[in-house]
């Protein structure tokens, strides 16, 4: 039969990132791509009226911080 649509609200640090009407609700620990960035689902909570709140964490962009960390190590004497 007709599958239900859910209003899925994606949050990072309680800031709303995206709202999507989805038939499938993401699972905890699932890897997603939102706005071209990889993220991980930390928590999923339901409230009434088919609204789903999904807490996510974007993957840290590594290259820049790694370079900075390397520089930091070299500077210490």
Buried (B, 14 or more C-beta within 10 A) or exposed (E): EEEEEBEBBBBBEEEEBBEBEBEEBBEEEEEBEBEEEEBBBEEBEEEEEEEBBBBBEBEEEEEEEEEEEEEEEEEEE
